[in-house]
Amino acid sequence: MDILYLLIPVSVVLVFVIGIFFWKSVRGGQFEDLEGPAYRILMDDDRAVQPVQNAAAQAETGRSSSQSGNASRVDPHQ
């Protein structure tokens, strides 16, 4: 029973602290655009394709990235 004298005030303070953080995030615009990040995942980004193309070019020349030393440069003379 004595522990309730400690737990009840701690829980009330915790609720107020969580409420303050939630209120600050709402006022700061944290929850204004809920659909935008979901659509950004689906957008094509051509920069993400570039490393795959370099790997394909190395596979055509028969050199692995451990042999070449620089994965983005392919020597056409070998």
KARA-V822049 format. One record per residue. N is the residue number from 1. PSI is psi in radians with two decimals (999 if undefined). OMEGA is omega in whole degrees, -180 to 180 (NA if undefined). D_LAST is the distance of its C-alpha to the last C-alpha in whole Angstrom. Layout:
n->N psi->PSI omega->OMEGA d_last->D_LAST
n->N psi->PSI omega->OMEGA d_last->D_LAST
This chain:
n->1 psi->-0.59 omega->-179 d_last->82
n->2 psi->-0.48 omega->-179 d_last->81
n->3 psi->-0.46 omega->178 d_last->77
n->4 psi->-0.50 omega->178 d_last->78
n->5 psi->-0.38 omega->177 d_last->79
n->6 psi->-0.75 omega->-173 d_last->76
n->7 psi->-0.66 omega->-178 d_last->73
n->8 psi->-0.86 omega->177 d_last->75
n->9 psi->-0.63 omega->178 d_last->75
n->10 psi->-0.72 omega->180 d_last->71
n->11 psi->-0.63 omega->178 d_last->70
n->12 psi->-0.75 omega->178 d_last->72
n->13 psi->-0.72 omega->179 d_last->70
n->14 psi->-0.71 omega->177 d_last->67
n->15 psi->-0.73 omega->179 d_last->68
n->16 psi->-0.68 omega->179 d_last->68
n->17 psi->-0.78 omega->178 d_last->65
n->18 psi->-0.70 omega->178 d_last->63
n->19 psi->-0.69 omega->179 d_last->65
n->20 psi->-0.79 omega->179 d_last->64
n->21 psi->-0.70 omega->178 d_last->61
n->22 psi->-0.76 omega->-180 d_last->61
n->23 psi->-0.70 omega->179 d_last->63
n->24 psi->-0.67 omega->180 d_last->61
n->25 psi->-0.62 omega->177 d_last->58
n->26 psi->-0.77 omega->-180 d_last->60
n->27 psi->-0.48 omega->-180 d_last->61
n->28 psi->-0.07 omega->177 d_last->57
n->29 psi->0.36 omega->-178 d_last->56
n->30 psi->-0.59 omega->-174 d_last->54
n->31 psi->0.38 omega->-177 d_last->55
n->32 psi->-0.71 omega->-178 d_last->55
n->33 psi->1.62 omega->-178 d_last->52
n->34 psi->-0.34 omega->-177 d_last->52
n->35 psi->-0.36 omega->-177 d_last->50
n->36 psi->-0.84 omega->180 d_last->47
n->37 psi->-0.56 omega->178 d_last->45
n->38 psi->-0.62 omega->179 d_last->45
n->39 psi->-0.50 omega->179 d_last->44
n->40 psi->-0.47 omega->177 d_last->41
n->41 psi->-0.61 omega->-176 d_last->39
n->42 psi->-0.24 omega->-179 d_last->39
n->43 psi->2.49 omega->176 d_last->38
n->44 psi->2.44 omega->177 d_last->34
n->45 psi->1.93 omega->-175 d_last->32
n->46 psi->-0.42 omega->180 d_last->29
n->47 psi->-0.47 omega->180 d_last->27
n->48 psi->-0.36 omega->-179 d_last->27
n->49 psi->-0.42 omega->-174 d_last->25
n->50 psi->-0.85 omega->180 d_last->22
n->51 psi->-0.55 omega->178 d_last->21
n->52 psi->-0.67 omega->178 d_last->21
n->53 psi->-0.67 omega->177 d_last->19
n->54 psi->-0.68 omega->179 d_last->16
n->55 psi->-0.66 omega->178 d_last->16
n->56 psi->-0.67 omega->178 d_last->16
n->57 psi->-0.64 omega->177 d_last->13
n->58 psi->-0.63 omega->179 d_last->11
n->59 psi->-0.59 omega->178 d_last->13
n->60 psi->-0.62 omega->-179 d_last->11
n->61 psi->-0.21 omega->177 d_last->8
n->62 psi->0.21 omega->-179 d_last->9
n->63 psi->2.40 omega->176 d_last->9
n->64 psi->2.89 omega->-178 d_last->12
n->65 psi->-0.42 omega->179 d_last->14
n->66 psi->-0.49 omega->179 d_last->15
n->67 psi->-0.59 omega->-174 d_last->12
n->68 psi->-0.52 omega->-179 d_last->11
n->69 psi->-0.63 omega->178 d_last->14
n->70 psi->1.95 omega->-174 d_last->14
n->71 psi->-0.33 omega->-176 d_last->15
n->72 psi->-0.12 omega->-178 d_last->15
n->73 psi->2.26 omega->178 d_last->12
n->74 psi->2.21 omega->-180 d_last->9
n->75 psi->2.02 omega->-176 d_last->6
n->76 psi->-0.20 omega->-176 d_last->6
n->77 psi->-0.04 omega->180 d_last->4
n->78 psi->999 omega->NA d_last->0
